[in-house]
Structures are given as C-alpha cells and as structure tokens.
C-alpha cells in the first residue's frame, strides 16, 4: 500500500516558519492534501511536537517525532524517533547546546510554542538558527542513544546541505537515508547507496507536499521498520 | 567612505547602490554564520563566501558596515532583496578573501 509522506515541515516555532504554521493548521493542511505520514522538524527544538502528536492522532495522520539539528559545521541533519519522550529529551539536549544568543524577532521571526488548542503557550528565547556545539558524527551517535536515526537534510543545498558544506558524506557513519527536495534522479556515485527521502522543507502551508512521495508499506505502523527506527 | 569609493578602491562590484556612509572599524573573514555572529563587531566589514539570506540578517543584527562576497559566488535574489530592504551595502568579487584583505591593508585598514 502507498503511504504518502512529508517528513520535513517547520512550525511557527522555527524562526523562519510562517506564523500560519500552527499545529492545527499543519495537521489540517496535511489531511486536506492527503498525506498519511508527516514529521515536524523545527530547528534545534522539539517543543511543538507534543501538540502536533496529539492532533495527528486525532486526525489519523501518523506523526514521526523529529527535529532538524544544525551541527557545528552548519550542516542540517534531520533526526527521527519512535518515542515522543526520546525526541523531547533529545530536543532538550540540543537546545541546551545552542549558544546564548537571543532571538531578535524583528529580524529572524518569532519562535512560538503552541498547545493542541491552538493557544500560544510560550516562546523560545535563544536564536534557533544557530549552530549547536555538536559535529555531524556527534549527532549521529547522540541520536542513536535516544533510539533515533539521522538523515542529512537537503544534501545538495549550498548552504547547510552536507555536500555543499563538507563536500562528502562521512562514510564511517551507517546512514541509510539522505534527503533531497525534488524527485530528480541522483547521479552522484557517492549518494547512490542511500535511500532517498523527498520532503518539502515547508516553511509555509502551501509548500507542504502534495501526495507525490510515498513509502510502500503493509501497514502504516511499518513506517518505523522502513525507517529503521526501533 | 561612500559605497562607490569603497567598491573602486577594493575592485569590487557593488550589488546595491546606497548613499550610506560606510565606516570600517575592523574586518572579519569567515563563512560559518554562527562563528561570524559571535566574533564580528559593530562597523566591521565582513568577507565571506556564504550567500544565504541569513548573512544579511546577521549584518543587521550586529550592525556590520558591509558584506563582501568573494570567489565569485552566485548570490540569491532573496539575499539581495533583504540587503536592499535593510540598507546593508553588499559587494561581490571574483577575487579571494586574501586578495581583498591585502587591498584593505594597503588602504590602511589594519
């Protein structure tokens, strides 16, 4: 069976995320578009995951707990978890490692936390677009400790993509997936061995994927086996 | 110094013509935005190969005097539009950061 996914969506908590990207709006838009599996991956925080998970359950959309970490090399790495608690604990460690630079909302945008009733319940103080103190390798091992997987995000992007920044994918890491933002065929030899995830990296509602990219699964619960998250 | 004077002294292509007086009290060279954010200071000139729109956000945040993109990197429209909006002088050149730094040195910026 085909299950349509978009595993890279930013909420209003990400400084660059549009203010329309509230948990309710994201879930409803995903529902309207006919997506079955989504993940909210805010920059260096997991504080909106609880509301999203609650609403996803209500609407029958599988929500994979996720985060987009900025490594100290300024590479963006997606991390996915099976258990919400693991994701939240990992998110706290990541946020703690951000430098103490305050967000300037006028320049970078607001960093709002919501509950599942669409009420703003808080705001994060530290600038989330900054780099954490962890390397790509550190994030790989750290996410493993929380039973998560790592996926290099938008690998071809010049800024923050692993190929653009490092020029290669560290071969000693057992990565299974890479993320690309369009469904073009991958010609790079070094990338052929990876399974590609095609995600939107949506920062506004219209950018959330149409039902185009799918996983062939027996049941929706098999998504974790597919992603090799146990 | 005026925008166009700085451009001609340093052999740069100005991407934004502005009347803003450019004061240079120091120079920062580097491409990791997080490091630039913590090391560059007010009225510093910033030399980088990064072209993402966030370079302009950082220049605004720190009150940098201008940005010079080196190595002929192609600059996104979004970045230029943001620079225009925030009135942050931005230049480009095919030369390397080192070559620009040497010219700055001869200009007396040390």
Interface residues (C-beta under 8 A of the other chain):
Chain A: X70 X72 X73 X74 X99 X101 X104 X107 X108 X129 X130 X131 X158 X159 X160
Chain B: X32 X33 X34 X37 X38 X50 X51 X52 X54 X57 X60 X61
